[in-house]
């Protein structure tokens, strides 16, 4: 009969399942490739999420504006408030995915973004099972669901490019190019520049002169876009420029959201996963560089609420926190505990219907098209 000590050394059922899952995924990634495998998983998960949230196939609200822009991005005869966000409509125009077909552009990037979450997590040191759970957490959050219920919205294109900028932060040229393209897609990406620069500094250990060089390279890459913005101001008075966002009426609308609406809107992004993400940061403390980076990211995105009252949509820009915070959780508490905590939060999140908050009003994401003016 085996001794009691020997029995205590036997792996638990959960550990055995995780080991087998990790081994299976590792073999699959080695045979097919990490990116192709991640894309296959992403497509399957996107389809499940689409059904769950009752996704749509017709551009709505802002999506209609982007779809219209994709027909002729530089036409001066018709005003379009979203002219500054030119990259995604331009891609649609070049690929002949115009008008109603434009929704395929953000959806292609959406699948790429979900796949990138897996690749990014693995590169940061996550076990295959943990990276898979991070994908689940991301895809059943408004970060992804917004694009499924509001076809044509282009934020996810910028999310993909921002993720690529952070994932490849060691390469100055690639990272700067992705960051510049993210800004060309959606100007809100500029608010993540401080976190992007800090990530580059923490990895490289270089001096301030080094990150100034990176910032100058980014500015140089954005010069054509700045020239385009100058042209837009001349030809389209209805384009949503900085003057609109800093107007008294818009600032008053943002203040009217109130503290409760703001908190509810922020909570909607990750729901109970916020509590799980807080664990490694409490364990590490404020002296830890990763914690300071996370606080800078949250503070930078928080600044957008001064000029934008779509609280949930704006705080979706904190998506890197879910990826890197979950990986850090695994390093702090171990693979089994990290997967268990994330999965428990994921399951319990289904008891809280996914919603989005605009101003002081919250709407369930499932069926939200019924509330959006077509």
C-alpha positions in Angstrom: 0.0 0.0 0.0 1.5 3.4 -0.9 2.4 5.7 2.0 0.5 8.8 2.9 3.4 11.0 1.8 3.4 9.4 -1.6 -0.4 10.0 -1.9 0.1 13.7 -1.1 2.7 13.9 -3.9 0.1 12.8 -6.5 -1.0 15.6 -8.8 -4.6 16.8 -8.4 -7.2 16.2 -11.1 -7.1 19.9 -12.1 -3.3 19.8 -12.4 -3.5 16.7 -14.5 -6.1 18.2 -16.8 -4.1 21.4 -17.1 -0.9 19.4 -17.9 -2.7 17.4 -20.6 -4.3 20.6 -22.1 -0.9 22.3 -22.1 0.8 19.3 -23.8 -2.0 19.0 -26.4 -1.9 22.7 -27.2 1.9 22.7 -27.4 1.9 19.9 -29.8 -0.7 21.6 -32.0 1.1 24.9 -31.9 4.4 23.1 -32.9 2.7 21.3 -35.8 0.4 24.1 -37.2 2.2 27.2 -35.9 1.2 29.6 -33.1 -0.4 32.2 -35.3 -2.4 29.9 -37.6 -3.6 27.9 -34.5 -4.6 31.0 -32.7 -6.6 32.2 -35.7 -8.5 28.9 -35.8 -9.3 29.2 -32.1 -10.2 32.9 -32.6 -12.7 32.2 -35.4 -14.5 29.5 -33.3 -14.7 31.7 -30.2 -15.9 34.7 -32.3 -18.7 32.6 -33.7 -19.8 31.5 -30.2 -19.7 35.1 -28.9 -21.6 36.4 -31.9 -24.4 33.9 -31.2 -24.4 34.6 -27.5 -24.6 38.4 -27.8 -27.0 38.3 -30.8 -24.6 40.0 -33.2 -25.7 42.0 -36.2 -24.6 42.2 -39.9 -25.8 45.7 -40.8 -23.8 48.8 -40.0 -25.4 50.9 -37.3 -24.8 54.3 -35.8 -21.1 55.2 -36.2 -20.7 52.1 -38.3 -22.9 53.7 -40.9 -20.6 56.7 -41.1 -17.5 54.5 -41.5 -19.3 52.4 -44.2 -20.3 55.6 -46.1 -16.7 56.8 -45.9 -15.4 53.5 -47.3 -17.3 54.2 -50.6 -15.2 57.2 -51.4 -12.8 58.2 -48.5 -11.8 61.6 -50.1 -15.1 62.7 -51.5 -15.8 66.4 -50.7 -19.4 66.5 -51.8 -20.7 64.7 -48.7 -19.9 65.6 -45.1 -18.9 62.8 -42.7 -18.1 63.4 -39.0 -15.7 60.5 -38.9 -13.3 61.6 -41.7 -10.4 61.9 -39.3 -10.5 58.1 -38.6 -9.4 57.3 -42.2 -7.4 54.1 -42.1 -10.1 51.5 -41.8 -12.4 53.1 -44.4 -9.4 53.5 -46.7 -8.6 49.7 -46.3 -12.2 48.9 -47.1 -12.1 51.1 -50.2 -8.8 49.6 -51.4 -10.1 46.0 -50.9 -13.5 46.8 -52.4 -15.2 46.1 -49.1 -17.3 49.2 -49.4 -20.7 50.2 -48.0 -22.5 47.3 -46.3 -19.4 45.0 -47.0 -17.3 47.4 -44.9 -18.3 45.5 -41.7 -15.9 42.7 -42.8 -12.9 45.0 -42.4 -13.2 45.5 -38.6 -14.3 41.8 -38.3 -11.1 40.6 -40.0 -9.1 42.7 -37.5 -11.3 41.4 -34.7 -10.3 37.8 -35.4 -6.7 38.9 -35.7 -6.9 40.7 -32.4 -8.3 37.7 -30.6 -5.6 35.5 -32.1 -3.0 38.1 -31.1 -4.2 37.9 -27.4 -3.1 34.2 -27.4 0.2 34.9 -29.2 1.0 37.9 -26.9 0.1 35.9 -23.8 2.4 33.1 -24.8 5.3 35.5 -25.6 4.9 37.0 -22.2 5.4 33.5 -20.6 1.8 32.3 -20.1 1.1 28.6 -20.2 -1.1 27.5 -23.2 -4.0 26.9 -20.8 -3.7 30.3 -19.2 -3.4 32.0 -22.6 -6.6 30.2 -23.7 -8.5 31.4 -20.6 -7.3 35.0 -21.3 -8.7 34.7 -24.8 -12.1 33.6 -23.3 -12.1 36.6 -20.9 -11.3 39.0 -23.7 -13.8 37.8 -26.2 -16.7 37.8 -23.8 -16.0 41.4 -22.8 -17.3 44.6 -24.4 -13.8 44.9 -26.0 -15.0 42.4 -28.5 -18.8 42.4 -28.1 -19.1 46.0 -29.1 -17.9 45.1 -32.6 -20.3 42.2 -32.8 -23.4 44.1 -31.9 -22.4 47.3 -33.6 -21.1 46.3 -37.0 -18.9 48.8 -38.7 -17.3 50.3 -35.5 -13.6 50.5 -36.1 -12.1 50.6 -32.6 -11.0 46.9 -32.8 -8.8 47.8 -35.8 -6.9 50.2 -33.5 -6.9 47.6 -30.7 -5.1 45.2 -32.9 -2.5 47.7 -34.0 -1.9 48.9 -30.4 -1.5 45.3 -29.3 1.0 44.8 -32.0 2.9 47.9 -31.0 3.1 46.7 -27.4 3.8 43.1 -28.3 6.7 44.1 -30.6 7.9 47.0 -28.4 11.5 45.8 -28.6 11.5 46.6 -32.3 11.5 50.4 -32.6 10.6 50.5 -36.3 7.7 48.0 -36.1 6.4 49.3 -32.8 6.4 52.9 -34.0 4.7 52.0 -37.3 1.9 50.0 -35.5 1.4 52.9 -33.1 1.2 55.4 -35.9 -1.3 53.3 -37.8 -3.4 52.9 -34.6 -3.6 56.7 -34.2 -4.6 57.0 -37.9 -7.4 54.5 -37.2 -8.8 56.2 -34.1 -7.3 59.3 -32.4 -8.0 57.9 -28.9 -5.0 55.7 -29.4 -2.8 58.7 -28.7 -3.8 58.5 -25.0 -1.9 55.2 -24.8 1.4 56.7 -25.9 2.7 57.3 -22.3 2.1 53.6 -21.4 3.7 52.5 -24.7 6.8 54.6 -24.1 7.1 53.3 -20.5 6.8 49.7 -21.7 9.7 50.4 -24.2 11.8 52.0 -21.5 11.2 49.2 -18.9 12.2 46.5 -21.5 15.2 48.3 -22.9 16.6 50.0 -19.9 17.6 52.8 -22.1 17.9 56.5 -21.2 15.3 59.2 -21.7 17.2 60.3 -24.8 16.4 56.9 -26.3 12.6 57.2 -25.8 12.7 60.7 -27.1 14.2 59.2 -30.3 11.2 56.8 -30.4 8.8 59.6 -29.9 10.3 61.6 -32.7 10.1 58.6 -35.0 6.4 58.3 -34.2 5.9 62.0 -34.8 7.6 61.7 -38.2 5.4 58.8 -39.2 2.3 60.8 -38.3 3.3 63.8 -40.5 1.2 62.6 -43.5 -1.8 62.0 -41.2 -1.4 65.5 -39.7 -1.4 66.9 -43.2 -4.5 64.9 -44.0 -6.2 66.3 -40.8 -5.4 69.8 -41.9 -7.0 69.1 -45.3 -10.1 67.7 -43.7 -10.6 70.8 -41.5 -10.6 72.9 -44.7 -13.1 70.7 -46.7 -15.5 69.3 -44.0 -16.8 71.5 -41.2 -18.8 68.6 -39.7 -15.8 66.4 -39.0 -15.4 65.8 -35.3 -12.3 67.8 -34.6 -10.7 68.8 -31.3 -12.9 71.8 -31.3 -16.0 69.6 -30.9 -14.6 67.5 -28.1 -13.5 70.5 -26.1 -16.7 72.4 -26.8 -18.8 73.5 -23.8 -21.7 71.3 -24.8 -19.6 68.2 -25.0 -17.6 68.8 -21.8 -20.9 69.4 -20.0 -22.3 66.1 -21.3 -19.2 64.3 -20.0 -19.5 65.9 -16.5 -23.2 64.9 -16.5 -22.3 61.2 -16.6 -21.6 61.6 -12.9 -19.4 59.4 -10.6 -21.9 56.5 -10.4 -22.3 56.3 -14.2 -18.5 56.4 -14.6 -17.9 53.6 -12.1 -20.7 51.4 -13.6 -19.4 52.0 -17.1 -15.8 51.1 -16.1 -17.0 48.0 -14.3 -18.8 46.8 -17.5 -15.5 46.4 -19.4 -14.2 43.3 -17.5 -16.8 43.0 -14.8 -15.6 40.5 -12.2 -12.3 40.1 -13.9 -11.4 43.5 -12.5 -11.2 41.8 -9.0 -9.0 39.1 -10.3 -6.6 41.6 -12.0 -6.3 43.4 -8.7 -4.7 40.4 -7.0 -1.2 40.5 -8.6 -1.0 44.3 -8.2 -1.8 44.1 -4.5 0.7 41.3 -4.1 3.4 43.2 -5.9 2.9 46.7 -4.5 3.4 50.2 -5.9 7.1 49.8 -6.1 6.8 47.2 -8.8 7.3 48.5 -12.4 4.5 46.5 -13.8 2.1 48.0 -11.3 3.2 51.5 -12.1 2.8 50.8 -15.8 -0.8 49.5 -15.2 -1.7 52.6 -13.2 -0.3 54.8 -15.9 -2.4 53.0 -18.5 -5.6 53.3 -16.4 -4.9 57.0 -15.7 -4.2 57.7 -19.4 -7.4 56.1 -20.5 -9.3 57.8 -17.7 -8.3 61.2 -19.2 -10.4 60.4 -22.2 -13.5 60.6 -20.0 -13.0 64.4 -19.8 -14.0 64.7 -23.5 -15.9 61.4 -24.2 -18.9 60.2 -22.3 -19.1 56.6 -23.8 -17.4 55.3 -20.6 -17.4 51.6 -21.4 -16.2 52.0 -24.9 -13.5 54.3 -23.8 -12.3 52.0 -21.0 -12.1 49.1 -23.5 -8.8 50.8 -24.4 -7.4 49.2 -21.2 -7.4 45.8 -22.9 -3.6 45.4 -22.5 -4.3 45.3 -18.7 -6.3 42.1 -19.1 -3.6 40.4 -21.1 -0.5 41.5 -19.1 -2.3 41.5 -15.7 -3.5 37.9 -16.2 0.0 36.8 -17.2 1.4 38.5 -14.1 -1.3 36.7 -12.0 0.0 33.4 -13.3 3.5 34.4 -12.2 2.3 35.4 -8.7 -0.1 32.6 -7.8 0.8 29.8 -10.2 -0.8 28.3 -13.2 -3.5 26.3 -11.5 -4.7 29.1 -9.3 -4.6 31.7 -12.1 -6.6 29.6 -14.4 -9.1 28.8 -11.6 -9.6 32.4 -10.7 -10.0 33.6 -14.2 -12.4 30.8 -15.1 -14.5 31.3 -11.9 -14.8 35.0 -12.8 -15.6 34.2 -16.4 -18.4 31.8 -15.4 -19.9 34.3 -12.8 -19.8 37.1 -15.4 -22.6 35.3 -17.2 -24.8 36.2 -14.2 -24.1 39.8 -15.0 -25.6 40.5 -18.5 -22.9 42.3 -20.6 -23.8 45.9 -21.0 -22.4 49.2 -22.1 -22.7 52.6 -20.4 -23.0 55.9 -22.3 -23.3 59.0 -20.1 -25.5 57.9 -17.2 -27.4 55.3 -19.2 -26.6 51.6 -19.4 -27.8 49.3 -22.2 -27.6 45.5 -22.4 -25.3 44.6 -25.3 -27.6 41.8 -26.4 -30.3 43.5 -28.4 -28.7 47.0 -28.2 -29.5 47.6 -31.9 -33.1 48.1 -30.8 -32.0 51.2 -29.0 -29.6 52.6 -31.6 -31.0 55.0 -34.1 -30.5 53.5 -37.6 
